[in-house]
C-alpha cells in the first residue's frame, strides 16, 4: 500500500480530531452537562481514529474523483459536525437532539434547533460518505 495525498490529509485530520477529543476529556468536569461532554470526548476520539484509519487504507479506494472526494471529506466534515453539535450541547445544556445524554438539561429554542441541525446534518453526511466508501472498496474484494 502507498500513502496518497488524500490519505495523508485524512491521517493528519484524524490525529488532530483525536487530540481534540483527548483535550475535551480533560475538560469534562467544567461544562454544563458532563454526560454530554463525555459523549463529545468519545465522539472525537472514535471519529479521529476512523478518519486516520481511512487515510491509512485510502490507496485501496477505487472511486471516480468526485465520489472519492465526497467519501473522504464528507466523512471528515460529517464527523466534525456531529462532534461540534455534541460539544455545543455540553456547553449550553441543549438536549432535544440527544435526549439520553441531555436528560435533565435544556437550552433556548435557537440553541436547541442549532444543535439538532448540526448533529443531523453531520449524521447524514457521514452516513452518505461512509456508504460511498464501502462501494470504493468493493473492487478489491472481487
Secondary structure, 3 states (H helix, E strand, C coil): CCCCHHHHHHHHHHHHHHHHHHHHHHCHHHCCCHHHHHHHHHHHHHHHHHHHHHHHCHHHCCCCHHHHHHHHHHHHHHHHHHHHHHHHHHHHCCCCCCCCCCCCCCCCHHHHHHHHHHHHHHHHHHHHHHHHHHHHHHHHHC
